[in-house]
């Protein structure tokens, strides 16, 4: 894929593995040691997850991984927690930056930057609880 074009548009697609939609701050964690920076409601964007990541699933609002399948760790645990998730984005960890407000669509396999309206709604929710 043309990574420059995709990075400019801030969107990537993957395989939907757990239904639902979430909006939140992207947290790029390349290793489980970087997962300590996760805050409640974040969208975890990682290369892949394994058992060591499991404690963080109670914090996040959704998961996108660069690799994986419907039976990979992240997909299975996301379904158990009722979190939207996509796998096999190939490039999610390279397209997005920490703090980007993103929308994760677990029904259609899309991770994208939030629109202005979605960003406004997200900020209002954050301010008003």
N, CA, C and O atoms as a GROMACS GRO file, in nm:
protein
  516
    1UNK      N    1   0.082  -0.121   0.000
    1UNK     CA    2   0.000   0.000   0.000
    1UNK      C    3   0.085   0.126   0.000
    1UNK      O    4   0.201   0.123   0.044
    2UNK      N    5   0.029   0.234  -0.049
    2UNK     CA    6   0.097   0.363  -0.049
    2UNK      C    7   0.085   0.424   0.090
    2UNK      O    8  -0.013   0.491   0.123
    3UNK      N    9   0.187   0.399   0.172
    3UNK     CA   10   0.182   0.439   0.314
    3UNK      C   11   0.172   0.591   0.330
    3UNK      O   12   0.106   0.638   0.423
    4UNK      N   13   0.237   0.668   0.243
    4UNK     CA   14   0.229   0.814   0.254
    4UNK      C   15   0.086   0.863   0.237
    4UNK      O   16   0.039   0.947   0.313
    5UNK      N   17   0.016   0.809   0.138
    5UNK     CA   18  -0.124   0.848   0.113
    5UNK      C   19  -0.212   0.806   0.229
    5UNK      O   20  -0.297   0.882   0.275
    6UNK      N   21  -0.193   0.683   0.277
    6UNK     CA   22  -0.274   0.631   0.387
    6UNK      C   23  -0.248   0.712   0.514
    6UNK      O   24  -0.341   0.746   0.587
    7UNK      N   25  -0.121   0.744   0.540
    7UNK     CA   26  -0.087   0.820   0.661
    7UNK      C   27  -0.149   0.960   0.656
    7UNK      O   28  -0.191   1.012   0.758
    8UNK      N   29  -0.155   1.020   0.537
    8UNK     CA   30  -0.215   1.152   0.523
    8UNK      C   31  -0.365   1.146   0.551
    8UNK      O   32  -0.421   1.239   0.610
    9UNK      N   33  -0.429   1.038   0.509
    9UNK     CA   34  -0.573   1.022   0.531
    9UNK      C   35  -0.605   0.968   0.670
    9UNK      O   36  -0.719   0.980   0.716
   10UNK      N   37  -0.506   0.909   0.736
   10UNK     CA   38  -0.523   0.851   0.870
   10UNK      C   39  -0.640   0.752   0.873
   10UNK      O   40  -0.735   0.768   0.949
   11UNK      N   41  -0.630   0.649   0.790
   11UNK     CA   42  -0.729   0.543   0.788
   11UNK      C   43  -0.659   0.413   0.750
   11UNK      O   44  -0.568   0.412   0.668
   12UNK      N   45  -0.702   0.305   0.811
   12UNK     CA   46  -0.654   0.174   0.768
   12UNK      C   47  -0.765   0.073   0.789
   12UNK      O   48  -0.857   0.094   0.868
   13UNK      N   49  -0.755  -0.036   0.717
   13UNK     CA   50  -0.856  -0.140   0.727
   13UNK      C   51  -0.792  -0.269   0.774
   13UNK      O   52  -0.671  -0.290   0.758
   14UNK      N   53  -0.873  -0.354   0.831
   14UNK     CA   54  -0.827  -0.484   0.878
   14UNK      C   55  -0.943  -0.582   0.879
   14UNK      O   56  -1.049  -0.555   0.823
   15UNK      N   57  -0.920  -0.694   0.943
   15UNK     CA   58  -1.023  -0.797   0.954
   15UNK      C   59  -1.104  -0.772   1.081
   15UNK      O   60  -1.047  -0.771   1.190
   16UNK      N   61  -1.236  -0.753   1.069
   16UNK     CA   62  -1.317  -0.735   1.190
   16UNK      C   63  -1.328  -0.866   1.267
   16UNK      O   64  -1.363  -0.970   1.210
   17UNK      N   65  -1.297  -0.862   1.397
   17UNK     CA   66  -1.299  -0.985   1.478
   17UNK      C   67  -1.385  -0.973   1.603
   17UNK      O   68  -1.412  -1.073   1.669
   18UNK      N   69  -1.427  -0.852   1.637
   18UNK     CA   70  -1.516  -0.832   1.751
   18UNK      C   71  -1.600  -0.708   1.724
   18UNK      O   72  -1.546  -0.599   1.702
   19UNK      N   73  -1.731  -0.725   1.725
   19UNK     CA   74  -1.823  -0.621   1.680
   19UNK      C   75  -1.830  -0.501   1.775
   19UNK      O   76  -1.797  -0.509   1.893
   20UNK      N   77  -1.875  -0.391   1.716
   20UNK     CA   78  -1.895  -0.269   1.793
   20UNK      C   79  -1.812  -0.155   1.739
   20UNK      O   80  -1.726  -0.174   1.653
   21UNK      N   81  -1.838  -0.037   1.791
   21UNK     CA   82  -1.765   0.083   1.752
   21UNK      C   83  -1.720   0.156   1.878
   21UNK      O   84  -1.793   0.162   1.977
   22UNK      N   85  -1.600   0.211   1.873
   22UNK     CA   86  -1.548   0.288   1.986
   22UNK      C   87  -1.475   0.411   1.933
   22UNK      O   88  -1.417   0.408   1.825
   23UNK      N   89  -1.480   0.516   2.011
   23UNK     CA   90  -1.402   0.636   1.982
   23UNK      C   91  -1.314   0.662   2.105
   23UNK      O   92  -1.360   0.653   2.219
   24UNK      N   93  -1.189   0.695   2.080
   24UNK     CA   94  -1.099   0.720   2.191
   24UNK      C   95  -0.963   0.766   2.143
   24UNK      O   96  -0.939   0.782   2.024
   25UNK      N   97  -0.874   0.786   2.238
   25UNK     CA   98  -0.737   0.826   2.206
   25UNK      C   99  -0.659   0.702   2.164
   25UNK      O  100  -0.661   0.600   2.234
   26UNK      N  101  -0.590   0.712   2.051
   26UNK     CA  102  -0.503   0.602   2.008
   26UNK      C  103  -0.381   0.598   2.098
   26UNK      O  104  -0.320   0.701   2.129
   27UNK      N  105  -0.345   0.479   2.140
   27UNK     CA  106  -0.219   0.458   2.212
   27UNK      C  107  -0.144   0.351   2.135
   27UNK      O  108  -0.188   0.236   2.125
   28UNK      N  109  -0.031   0.390   2.080
   28UNK     CA  110   0.053   0.299   2.003
   28UNK      C  111   0.148   0.233   2.101
   28UNK      O  112   0.229   0.301   2.165
   29UNK      N  113   0.139   0.103   2.114
   29UNK     CA  114   0.227   0.028   2.204
   29UNK      C  115   0.290  -0.085   2.124
   29UNK      O  116   0.224  -0.182   2.089
   30UNK      N  117   0.419  -0.072   2.095
   30UNK     CA  118   0.488  -0.172   2.014
   30UNK      C  119   0.525  -0.295   2.095
   30UNK      O  120   0.544  -0.403   2.039
   31UNK      N  121   0.537  -0.278   2.227
   31UNK     CA  122   0.568  -0.390   2.316
   31UNK      C  123   0.480  -0.378   2.440
   31UNK      O  124   0.426  -0.271   2.469
   32UNK      N  125   0.465  -0.488   2.512
   32UNK     CA  126   0.380  -0.485   2.632
   32UNK      C  127   0.436  -0.390   2.738
   32UNK      O  128   0.360  -0.338   2.820
   33UNK      N  129   0.566  -0.367   2.737
   33UNK     CA  130   0.623  -0.273   2.834
   33UNK      C  131   0.573  -0.130   2.810
   33UNK      O  132   0.573  -0.048   2.902
   34UNK      N  133   0.530  -0.099   2.688
   34UNK     CA  134   0.476   0.033   2.656
   34UNK      C  135   0.328   0.043   2.693
   34UNK      O  136   0.270   0.152   2.685
   35UNK      N  137   0.265  -0.066   2.732
   35UNK     CA  138   0.123  -0.066   2.765
   35UNK      C  139   0.093   0.009   2.894
   35UNK      O  140  -0.022   0.043   2.921
   36UNK      N  141   0.195   0.036   2.974
   36UNK     CA  142   0.174   0.110   3.098
   36UNK      C  143   0.122   0.252   3.074
   36UNK      O  144   0.066   0.314   3.164
   37UNK      N  145   0.138   0.303   2.952
   37UNK     CA  146   0.090   0.437   2.921
   37UNK      C  147  -0.060   0.439   2.888
   37UNK      O  148  -0.116   0.546   2.864
   38UNK      N  149  -0.124   0.322   2.884
   38UNK     CA  150  -0.267   0.315   2.854
   38UNK      C  151  -0.351   0.378   2.965
   38UNK      O  152  -0.322   0.361   3.083
   39UNK      N  153  -0.454   0.449   2.924
   39UNK     CA  154  -0.550   0.508   3.018
   39UNK      C  155  -0.689   0.454   2.984
   39UNK      O  156  -0.713   0.409   2.872
   40UNK      N  157  -0.780   0.459   3.079
   40UNK     CA  158  -0.916   0.410   3.052
   40UNK      C  159  -0.976   0.476   2.928
   40UNK      O  160  -0.969   0.598   2.911
   41UNK      N  161  -1.035   0.394   2.841
   41UNK     CA  162  -1.100   0.445   2.721
   41UNK      C  163  -1.012   0.458   2.599
   41UNK      O  164  -1.059   0.495   2.492
   42UNK      N  165  -0.882   0.427   2.612
   42UNK     CA  166  -0.792   0.435   2.498
   42UNK      C  167  -0.821   0.324   2.397
   42UNK      O  168  -0.876   0.219   2.432
   43UNK      N  169  -0.784   0.349   2.273
   43UNK     CA  170  -0.786   0.248   2.168
   43UNK      C  171  -0.642   0.199   2.155
   43UNK      O  172  -0.554   0.274   2.114
   44UNK      N  173  -0.619   0.073   2.190
   44UNK     CA  174  -0.485   0.015   2.181
   44UNK      C  175  -0.456  -0.022   2.036
   44UNK      O  176  -0.531  -0.098   1.974
   45UNK      N  177  -0.345   0.031   1.983
   45UNK     CA  178  -0.297  -0.002   1.849
   45UNK      C  179  -0.160  -0.065   1.868
   45UNK      O  180  -0.066   0.001   1.911
   46UNK      N  181  -0.150  -0.195   1.837
   46UNK     CA  182  -0.028  -0.271   1.865
   46UNK      C  183   0.002  -0.365   1.749
   46UNK      O  184  -0.086  -0.396   1.669
   47UNK      N  185   0.127  -0.411   1.740
   47UNK     CA  186   0.158  -0.509   1.636
   47UNK      C  187   0.076  -0.637   1.654
   47UNK      O  188   0.019  -0.689   1.558
   48UNK      N  189   0.071  -0.687   1.777
   48UNK     CA  190  -0.004  -0.807   1.813
   48UNK      C  191  -0.009  -0.811   1.965
   48UNK      O  192   0.069  -0.742   2.031
   49UNK      N  193  -0.097  -0.890   2.021
   49UNK     CA  194  -0.098  -0.908   2.167
   49UNK      C  195  -0.083  -1.055   2.200
   49UNK      O  196  -0.109  -1.143   2.119
   50UNK      N  197  -0.039  -1.079   2.324
   50UNK     CA  198  -0.032  -1.216   2.377
   50UNK      C  199  -0.082  -1.211   2.521
   50UNK      O  200  -0.135  -1.109   2.565
   51UNK      N  201  -0.066  -1.319   2.593
   51UNK     CA  202  -0.120  -1.330   2.729
   51UNK      C  203  -0.074  -1.215   2.820
   51UNK      O  204  -0.149  -1.172   2.907
   52UNK      N  205   0.048  -1.167   2.801
   52UNK     CA  206   0.100  -1.060   2.887
   52UNK      C  207   0.019  -0.931   2.877
   52UNK      O  208   0.023  -0.849   2.969
   53UNK      N  209  -0.054  -0.912   2.770
   53UNK     CA  210  -0.135  -0.791   2.750
   53UNK      C  211  -0.271  -0.800   2.819
   53UNK      O  212  -0.337  -0.697   2.837
   54UNK      N  213  -0.314  -0.918   2.859
   54UNK     CA  214  -0.450  -0.940   2.908
   54UNK      C  215  -0.494  -0.841   3.017
   54UNK      O  216  -0.607  -0.794   3.010
   55UNK      N  217  -0.412  -0.808   3.117
   55UNK     CA  218  -0.458  -0.715   3.221
   55UNK      C  219  -0.500  -0.578   3.168
   55UNK      O  220  -0.576  -0.507   3.234
   56UNK      N  221  -0.452  -0.539   3.052
   56UNK     CA  222  -0.482  -0.406   2.997
   56UNK      C  223  -0.617  -0.400   2.927
   56UNK      O  224  -0.669  -0.292   2.900
   57UNK      N  225  -0.675  -0.516   2.897
   57UNK     CA  226  -0.803  -0.518   2.825
   57UNK      C  227  -0.916  -0.457   2.908
   57UNK      O  228  -1.016  -0.412   2.852
   58UNK      N  229  -0.902  -0.456   3.040
   58UNK     CA  230  -1.006  -0.396   3.123
   58UNK      C  231  -1.004  -0.243   3.115
   58UNK      O  232  -1.100  -0.177   3.155
   59UNK      N  233  -0.895  -0.186   3.064
   59UNK     CA  234  -0.882  -0.040   3.050
   59UNK      C  235  -0.930   0.013   2.916
   59UNK      O  236  -0.990   0.120   2.909
   60UNK      N  237  -0.903  -0.062   2.810
   60UNK     CA  238  -0.918  -0.008   2.676
   60UNK      C  239  -1.063  -0.010   2.627
   60UNK      O  240  -1.147  -0.083   2.680
   61UNK      N  241  -1.088   0.072   2.525
   61UNK     CA  242  -1.221   0.077   2.463
   61UNK      C  243  -1.225  -0.003   2.334
   61UNK      O  244  -1.333  -0.033   2.283
   62UNK      N  245  -1.107  -0.040   2.281
   62UNK     CA  246  -1.101  -0.116   2.157
   62UNK      C  247  -0.958  -0.152   2.124
   62UNK      O  248  -0.863  -0.101   2.184
   63UNK      N  249  -0.943  -0.242   2.025
   63UNK     CA  250  -0.811  -0.295   1.988
   63UNK      C  251  -0.797  -0.303   1.837
   63UNK      O  252  -0.888  -0.347   1.768
   64UNK      N  253  -0.681  -0.260   1.787
   64UNK     CA  254  -0.644  -0.279   1.647
   64UNK      C  255  -0.501  -0.332   1.645
   64UNK      O  256  -0.411  -0.272   1.705
   65UNK      N  257  -0.479  -0.444   1.576
   65UNK     CA  258  -0.344  -0.500   1.567
   65UNK      C  259  -0.301  -0.510   1.421
   65UNK      O  260  -0.383  -0.527   1.330
   66UNK      N  261  -0.170  -0.500   1.400
   66UNK     CA  262  -0.114  -0.509   1.265
   66UNK      C  263  -0.127  -0.650   1.208
   66UNK      O  264  -0.148  -0.667   1.088
   67UNK      N  265  -0.113  -0.750   1.295
   67UNK     CA  266  -0.123  -0.889   1.250
   67UNK      C  267  -0.222  -0.962   1.339
   67UNK      O  268  -0.265  -0.909   1.441
   68UNK      N  269  -0.258  -1.083   1.300
   68UNK     CA  270  -0.350  -1.162   1.382
   68UNK      C  271  -0.460  -1.224   1.298
   68UNK      O  272  -0.466  -1.206   1.176
   69UNK      N  273  -0.546  -1.296   1.367
   69UNK     CA  274  -0.658  -1.365   1.302
   69UNK      C  275  -0.775  -1.367   1.400
   69UNK      O  276  -0.765  -1.314   1.510
   70UNK      N  277  -0.885  -1.427   1.358
   70UNK     CA  278  -1.004  -1.434   1.443
   70UNK      C  279  -0.979  -1.516   1.569
   70UNK      O  280  -1.053  -1.502   1.666
   71UNK      N  281  -0.876  -1.601   1.569
   71UNK     CA  282  -0.847  -1.683   1.686
   71UNK      C  283  -0.718  -1.642   1.756
   71UNK      O  284  -0.670  -1.713   1.844
   72UNK      N  285  -0.662  -1.527   1.719
   72UNK     CA  286  -0.542  -1.480   1.788
   72UNK      C  287  -0.582  -1.424   1.925
   72UNK      O  288  -0.699  -1.396   1.950
   73UNK      N  289  -0.484  -1.410   2.012
   73UNK     CA  290  -0.508  -1.367   2.150
   73UNK      C  291  -0.595  -1.242   2.157
   73UNK      O  292  -0.697  -1.242   2.226
   74UNK      N  293  -0.556  -1.137   2.089
   74UNK     CA  294  -0.628  -1.011   2.097
   74UNK      C  295  -0.774  -1.023   2.056
   74UNK      O  296  -0.862  -0.966   2.120
   75UNK      N  297  -0.799  -1.098   1.950
   75UNK     CA  298  -0.936  -1.116   1.902
   75UNK      C  299  -1.022  -1.190   2.004
   75UNK      O  300  -1.134  -1.149   2.033
   76UNK      N  301  -0.968  -1.298   2.058
   76UNK     CA  302  -1.043  -1.379   2.154
   76UNK      C  303  -1.072  -1.299   2.281
   76UNK      O  304  -1.186  -1.298   2.329
   77UNK      N  305  -0.971  -1.232   2.335
   77UNK     CA  306  -0.989  -1.157   2.459
   77UNK      C  307  -1.080  -1.036   2.437
   77UNK      O  308  -1.162  -1.003   2.524
   78UNK      N  309  -1.067  -0.970   2.323
   78UNK     CA  310  -1.157  -0.857   2.293
   78UNK      C  311  -1.302  -0.903   2.292
   78UNK      O  312  -1.389  -0.834   2.345
   79UNK      N  313  -1.329  -1.017   2.233
   79UNK     CA  314  -1.466  -1.068   2.233
   79UNK      C  315  -1.512  -1.100   2.375
   79UNK      O  316  -1.627  -1.071   2.411
   80UNK      N  317  -1.424  -1.158   2.456
   80UNK     CA  318  -1.459  -1.188   2.595
   80UNK      C  319  -1.495  -1.061   2.673
   80UNK      O  320  -1.585  -1.063   2.757
   81UNK      N  321  -1.424  -0.952   2.645
   81UNK     CA  322  -1.448  -0.825   2.714
   81UNK      C  323  -1.555  -0.740   2.647
   81UNK      O  324  -1.592  -0.634   2.698
   82UNK      N  325  -1.606  -0.785   2.533
   82UNK     CA  326  -1.706  -0.708   2.460
   82UNK      C  327  -1.651  -0.583   2.395
   82UNK      O  328  -1.722  -0.484   2.379
   83UNK      N  329  -1.523  -0.587   2.356
   83UNK     CA  330  -1.456  -0.471   2.296
   83UNK      C  331  -1.454  -0.484   2.144
   83UNK      O  332  -1.428  -0.592   2.093
   84UNK      N  333  -1.479  -0.375   2.072
   84UNK     CA  334  -1.460  -0.381   1.927
   84UNK      C  335  -1.312  -0.404   1.896
   84UNK      O  336  -1.224  -0.351   1.963
   85UNK      N  337  -1.287  -0.484   1.792
   85UNK     CA  338  -1.148  -0.514   1.757
   85UNK      C  339  -1.136  -0.548   1.610
   85UNK      O  340  -1.225  -0.608   1.549
   86UNK      N  341  -1.020  -0.508   1.554
   86UNK     CA  342  -0.981  -0.550   1.420
   86UNK      C  343  -0.837  -0.598   1.426
   86UNK      O  344  -0.758  -0.551   1.507
   87UNK      N  345  -0.805  -0.691   1.338
   87UNK     CA  346  -0.669  -0.743   1.328
   87UNK      C  347  -0.624  -0.732   1.182
   87UNK      O  348  -0.704  -0.704   1.093
   88UNK      N  349  -0.496  -0.756   1.162
   88UNK     CA  350  -0.439  -0.759   1.026
   88UNK      C  351  -0.452  -0.625   0.954
   88UNK      O  352  -0.481  -0.620   0.834
   89UNK      N  353  -0.430  -0.514   1.028
   89UNK     CA  354  -0.429  -0.383   0.962
   89UNK      C  355  -0.300  -0.365   0.882
   89UNK      O  356  -0.295  -0.282   0.791
   90UNK      N  357  -0.199  -0.441   0.914
   90UNK     CA  358  -0.065  -0.435   0.853
   90UNK      C  359   0.011  -0.307   0.889
   90UNK      O  360   0.133  -0.312   0.906
   91UNK      N  361  -0.057  -0.194   0.901
   91UNK     CA  362   0.011  -0.064   0.911
   91UNK      C  363  -0.040   0.027   1.022
   91UNK      O  364   0.006   0.140   1.034
   92UNK      N  365  -0.135  -0.018   1.103
   92UNK     CA  366  -0.195   0.069   1.204
   92UNK      C  367  -0.095   0.136   1.295
   92UNK      O  368  -0.110   0.254   1.328
   93UNK      N  369   0.008   0.063   1.336
   93UNK     CA  370   0.106   0.121   1.428
   93UNK      C  371   0.194   0.225   1.361
   93UNK      O  372   0.261   0.303   1.428
   94UNK      N  373   0.194   0.228   1.228
   94UNK     CA  374   0.274   0.327   1.156
   94UNK      C  375   0.193   0.446   1.107
   94UNK      O  376   0.249   0.553   1.082
   95UNK      N  377   0.062   0.429   1.094
   95UNK     CA  378  -0.024   0.536   1.043
   95UNK      C  379  -0.064   0.633   1.153
   95UNK      O  380  -0.067   0.754   1.132
   96UNK      N  381  -0.095   0.580   1.271
   96UNK     CA  382  -0.148   0.663   1.379
   96UNK      C  383  -0.040   0.699   1.480
   96UNK      O  384   0.063   0.632   1.490
   97UNK      N  385  -0.066   0.806   1.554
   97UNK     CA  386   0.025   0.855   1.658
   97UNK      C  387  -0.047   0.854   1.791
   97UNK      O  388  -0.170   0.864   1.797
   98UNK      N  389   0.029   0.842   1.899
   98UNK     CA  390  -0.030   0.854   2.033
   98UNK      C  391  -0.111   0.982   2.042
   98UNK      O  392  -0.065   1.090   2.003
   99UNK      N  393  -0.230   0.970   2.095
   99UNK     CA  394  -0.313   1.087   2.117
   99UNK      C  395  -0.410   1.120   2.005
   99UNK      O  396  -0.503   1.198   2.026
  100UNK      N  397  -0.391   1.061   1.886
  100UNK     CA  398  -0.491   1.080   1.780
  100UNK      C  399  -0.626   1.034   1.833
  100UNK      O  400  -0.635   0.930   1.897
  101UNK      N  401  -0.730   1.110   1.807
  101UNK     CA  402  -0.865   1.065   1.842
  101UNK      C  403  -0.915   0.984   1.722
  101UNK      O  404  -0.928   1.036   1.612
  102UNK      N  405  -0.941   0.857   1.748
  102UNK     CA  406  -0.975   0.764   1.640
  102UNK      C  407  -1.109   0.697   1.664
  102UNK      O  408  -1.160   0.691   1.776
  103UNK      N  409  -1.166   0.648   1.555
  103UNK     CA  410  -1.287   0.568   1.559
  103UNK      C  411  -1.249   0.428   1.512
  103UNK      O  412  -1.192   0.410   1.405
  104UNK      N  413  -1.280   0.330   1.595
  104UNK     CA  414  -1.255   0.190   1.563
  104UNK      C  415  -1.390   0.126   1.532
  104UNK      O  416  -1.478   0.120   1.618
  105UNK      N  417  -1.406   0.078   1.411
  105UNK     CA  418  -1.529   0.013   1.367
  105UNK      C  419  -1.504  -0.137   1.357
  105UNK      O  420  -1.451  -0.186   1.257
  106UNK      N  421  -1.544  -0.209   1.461
  106UNK     CA  422  -1.525  -0.353   1.466
  106UNK      C  423  -1.623  -0.431   1.381
  106UNK      O  424  -1.608  -0.552   1.363
  107UNK      N  425  -1.725  -0.364   1.328
  107UNK     CA  426  -1.820  -0.430   1.238
  107UNK      C  427  -1.766  -0.437   1.096
  107UNK      O  428  -1.788  -0.535   1.025
  108UNK      N  429  -1.696  -0.332   1.054
  108UNK     CA  430  -1.649  -0.322   0.916
  108UNK      C  431  -1.498  -0.329   0.901
  108UNK      O  432  -1.447  -0.326   0.789
  109UNK      N  433  -1.424  -0.338   1.012
  109UNK     CA  434  -1.279  -0.351   1.004
  109UNK      C  435  -1.207  -0.223   0.966
  109UNK      O  436  -1.114  -0.226   0.885
  110UNK      N  437  -1.248  -0.112   1.025
  110UNK     CA  438  -1.188   0.018   0.989
  110UNK      C  439  -1.138   0.089   1.115
  110UNK      O  440  -1.207   0.093   1.218
  111UNK      N  441  -1.019   0.144   1.106
  111UNK     CA  442  -0.964   0.234   1.208
  111UNK      C  443  -0.933   0.364   1.136
  111UNK      O  444  -0.857   0.365   1.039
  112UNK      N  445  -0.992   0.473   1.184
  112UNK     CA  446  -0.974   0.601   1.115
  112UNK      C  447  -0.971   0.716   1.215
  112UNK      O  448  -1.017   0.704   1.328
  113UNK      N  449  -0.916   0.826   1.169
  113UNK     CA  450  -0.916   0.949   1.247
  113UNK      C  451  -1.060   0.997   1.261
  113UNK      O  452  -1.137   0.989   1.166
  114UNK      N  453  -1.095   1.047   1.377
  114UNK     CA  454  -1.230   1.099   1.401
  114UNK      C  455  -1.255   1.223   1.316
  114UNK      O  456  -1.164   1.301   1.289
  115UNK      N  457  -1.380   1.240   1.276
  115UNK     CA  458  -1.420   1.362   1.204
  115UNK      C  459  -1.428   1.477   1.304
  115UNK      O  460  -1.420   1.456   1.425
  116UNK      N  461  -1.443   1.598   1.253
  116UNK     CA  462  -1.456   1.715   1.342
  116UNK      C  463  -1.575   1.699   1.436
  116UNK      O  464  -1.563   1.728   1.555
  117UNK      N  465  -1.688   1.652   1.385
  117UNK     CA  466  -1.807   1.635   1.469
  117UNK      C  467  -1.782   1.529   1.577
  117UNK      O  468  -1.820   1.548   1.693
  118UNK      N  469  -1.719   1.419   1.539
  118UNK     CA  470  -1.689   1.313   1.636
  118UNK      C  471  -1.590   1.362   1.741
  118UNK      O  472  -1.602   1.329   1.859
  119UNK      N  473  -1.493   1.440   1.697
  119UNK     CA  474  -1.394   1.497   1.789
  119UNK      C  475  -1.462   1.591   1.888
  119UNK      O  476  -1.432   1.588   2.007
  120UNK      N  477  -1.553   1.673   1.839
  120UNK     CA  478  -1.628   1.765   1.925
  120UNK      C  479  -1.709   1.686   2.029
  120UNK      O  480  -1.708   1.719   2.147
  121UNK      N  481  -1.779   1.582   1.984
  121UNK     CA  482  -1.859   1.500   2.075
  121UNK      C  483  -1.770   1.431   2.178
  121UNK      O  484  -1.805   1.422   2.296
  122UNK      N  485  -1.654   1.381   2.134
  122UNK     CA  486  -1.560   1.315   2.224
  122UNK      C  487  -1.511   1.412   2.331
  122UNK      O  488  -1.506   1.378   2.449
  123UNK      N  489  -1.474   1.533   2.289
  123UNK     CA  490  -1.424   1.633   2.384
  123UNK      C  491  -1.532   1.676   2.482
  123UNK      O  492  -1.504   1.697   2.600
  124UNK      N  493  -1.656   1.690   2.435
  124UNK     CA  494  -1.767   1.725   2.525
  124UNK      C  495  -1.789   1.616   2.628
  124UNK      O  496  -1.812   1.644   2.746
  125UNK      N  497  -1.783   1.491   2.584
  125UNK     CA  498  -1.801   1.379   2.677
  125UNK      C  499  -1.690   1.378   2.781
  125UNK      O  500  -1.714   1.355   2.899
  126UNK      N  501  -1.566   1.404   2.736
  126UNK     CA  502  -1.452   1.406   2.828
  126UNK      C  503  -1.467   1.518   2.932
  126UNK      O  504  -1.432   1.500   3.048
  127UNK      N  505  -1.519   1.632   2.889
  127UNK     CA  506  -1.535   1.745   2.981
  127UNK      C  507  -1.652   1.726   3.077
  127UNK      O  508  -1.645   1.767   3.194
  128UNK      N  509  -1.758   1.664   3.028
  128UNK     CA  510  -1.880   1.654   3.107
  128UNK      C  511  -1.900   1.518   3.173
  128UNK      O  512  -1.998   1.495   3.244
  129UNK      N  513  -1.804   1.427   3.150
  129UNK     CA  514  -1.812   1.296   3.213
  129UNK      C  515  -1.920   1.213   3.154
  129UNK      O  516  -1.940   1.099   3.196
   0.00000   0.00000   0.00000
